[in-house]
Amino acid sequence: MPTPANPRALGTTARTADRAGHPSPRRRTRPLHWLLFTSACTAASVSLAWLAPTLPLPPFSRAPAFLTSVLAIPLALVVVPCVLLRRIRHRKPPKLAIGALVITLPAAIVLAVVTREAAEERGLQERGRWTEAVVVDVDNGKTDECALRTRDGREISPPLTDGCDPGRLEPGDRLRVLYDPRGMAGPLEDEGDGVGLDPGAYTGVIGGLAALTVVAGAWGCARLSRGDA
């Protein structure tokens, strides 16, 4: 009668084979897991940044949606692997893997910002209305903002930021602007030759940044998950 296998011996054999260059099925699937993780985070960030102005979502969701896509999700791309892989010991500092994650964070942030700009242009294309707006207030803070109202007294939300120059504009000035009556896309001033909306021009940049985020993030995470880095 054959002797039953010792579980400890099997575990030792598997670890020995792993060290000898034969990775276990679990280790072979780790790169795929990280690829799915970074792809899901990137898709969620792009979708949220795009859908908020184009659906549009309720106005009160504008700030939370933007912060989630530009801050929370990019941070998750870095924080989650650092937390899950913090106990893995490496023979030498994984500089390349850390560098890949350092690249992933700003790439994901810029991706969300660019996607948001493209989505706002699409929102103005679909719902935008021209009006002669009156400057109510000019806020010269970290970001210059001009509060606008239509000629019949309705507030234009969000405020004008693109083209709001405190040295050029002051309360009482009148501007011809294209604005979103649903309040999700920022208004744009007509400077004499229209506003030049072209959301399709962002396609290449968005695709390149998305690919960089996914590849750099997945490669860095997979590299960190190996103990030989």
HUMOCOR-V361671 format. One record per backbone hydrogen bond with DSSP energy under -0.5 kcal/mol. NH is the residue of the N-H (numbers start at 1). CO is the residue of the C=O. E is the energy in kcal/mol with one decimal. If there is no record, write none. Layout:
((NH | CO | E) (NH | CO | E))
This chain:
((7 | 5 | -0.6) (10 | 6 | -2.4) (11 | 7 | -2.4) (12 | 8 | -2.4) (13 | 9 | -2.6) (14 | 10 | -2.5) (15 | 11 | -2.3) (16 | 12 | -2.4) (17 | 13 | -2.6) (18 | 14 | -2.1) (19 | 15 | -2.4) (20 | 16 | -1.7) (21 | 18 | -1.4) (22 | 17 | -2.5) (23 | 21 | -0.6) (28 | 24 | -2.1) (29 | 25 | -1.4) (30 | 26 | -0.6) (30 | 27 | -0.6) (31 | 27 | -0.5) (33 | 29 | -2.2) (34 | 30 | -2.5) (35 | 31 | -2.1) (36 | 32 | -2.4) (37 | 33 | -2.2) (38 | 34 | -2.7) (39 | 35 | -2.2) (40 | 36 | -2.4) (41 | 37 | -2.4) (42 | 38 | -2.4) (43 | 39 | -2.6) (44 | 40 | -2.4) (45 | 41 | -2.3) (46 | 42 | -2.5) (47 | 43 | -2.6) (48 | 44 | -2.4) (49 | 45 | -2.4) (50 | 46 | -2.1) (51 | 47 | -3.1) (52 | 48 | -1.7) (53 | 49 | -0.5) (54 | 50 | -1.3) (55 | 51 | -2.7) (56 | 52 | -0.5) (57 | 52 | -2.0) (61 | 58 | -2.0) (62 | 59 | -1.7) (64 | 60 | -0.5) (65 | 61 | -2.5) (66 | 62 | -2.0) (67 | 63 | -2.7) (68 | 64 | -2.3) (69 | 65 | -2.0) (70 | 66 | -2.5) (71 | 67 | -1.8) (72 | 67 | -1.8) (73 | 68 | -2.6) (75 | 71 | -2.2) (76 | 72 | -1.9) (77 | 73 | -1.6) (78 | 74 | -0.7) (78 | 75 | -1.0) (79 | 75 | -3.4) (80 | 76 | -1.6) (82 | 78 | -1.6) (83 | 79 | -2.4) (84 | 80 | -2.6) (85 | 81 | -2.3) (86 | 83 | -0.8) (88 | 85 | -1.2) (91 | 227 | -0.8) (95 | 93 | -2.4) (98 | 94 | -2.5) (99 | 95 | -2.7) (100 | 96 | -2.1) (101 | 97 | -1.9) (102 | 98 | -2.2) (103 | 99 | -1.9) (104 | 100 | -1.9) (105 | 101 | -1.7) (106 | 102 | -1.0) (107 | 103 | -1.9) (108 | 104 | -2.4) (109 | 105 | -1.9) (110 | 106 | -2.8) (111 | 107 | -2.1) (112 | 108 | -1.9) (113 | 109 | -2.1) (114 | 110 | -2.8) (115 | 111 | -2.4) (116 | 112 | -2.1) (117 | 113 | -2.0) (118 | 114 | -2.3) (119 | 115 | -2.5) (120 | 116 | -2.4) (121 | 117 | -2.0) (122 | 118 | -2.0) (123 | 119 | -2.6) (124 | 120 | -2.4) (125 | 121 | -2.1) (126 | 122 | -2.0) (127 | 123 | -2.7) (128 | 124 | -1.7) (129 | 179 | -2.2) (131 | 177 | -2.0) (133 | 131 | -0.9) (133 | 175 | -3.5) (134 | 149 | -3.0) (135 | 173 | -3.1) (136 | 134 | -0.6) (136 | 147 | -3.3) (137 | 147 | -1.1) (139 | 145 | -3.4) (140 | 138 | -0.7) (141 | 139 | -1.3) (145 | 139 | -1.9) (146 | 160 | -2.6) (147 | 137 | -2.6) (147 | 145 | -0.6) (148 | 156 | -0.6) (149 | 134 | -1.7) (150 | 154 | -2.9) (153 | 150 | -2.1) (156 | 148 | -2.4) (157 | 155 | -0.6) (160 | 146 | -2.5) (163 | 161 | -1.0) (164 | 161 | -1.2) (165 | 163 | -1.2) (166 | 164 | -0.6) (168 | 165 | -2.0) (169 | 165 | -2.9) (172 | 135 | -3.0) (173 | 170 | -2.1) (175 | 133 | -2.9) (177 | 131 | -2.5) (177 | 175 | -0.7) (178 | 188 | -2.9) (179 | 129 | -2.4) (179 | 177 | -0.6) (180 | 185 | -0.7) (181 | 127 | -0.6) (181 | 179 | -0.7) (183 | 180 | -1.8) (187 | 158 | -0.6) (188 | 178 | -2.1) (189 | 162 | -0.5) (190 | 176 | -3.3) (191 | 189 | -0.8) (191 | 194 | -0.9) (193 | 194 | -0.6) (201 | 198 | -1.7) (202 | 199 | -1.5) (203 | 200 | -1.5) (206 | 202 | -2.8) (207 | 203 | -2.7) (208 | 204 | -2.4) (209 | 205 | -2.6) (210 | 206 | -2.4) (211 | 207 | -2.3) (212 | 208 | -2.4) (213 | 209 | -2.5) (214 | 210 | -2.4) (215 | 211 | -2.7) (216 | 212 | -2.3) (217 | 213 | -1.9) (218 | 214 | -2.6) (219 | 215 | -2.6) (220 | 216 | -2.4) (221 | 217 | -2.3) (222 | 218 | -2.6) (223 | 219 | -2.4) (224 | 220 | -2.2) (225 | 221 | -1.9) (226 | 223 | -1.1) (229 | 226 | -0.9))
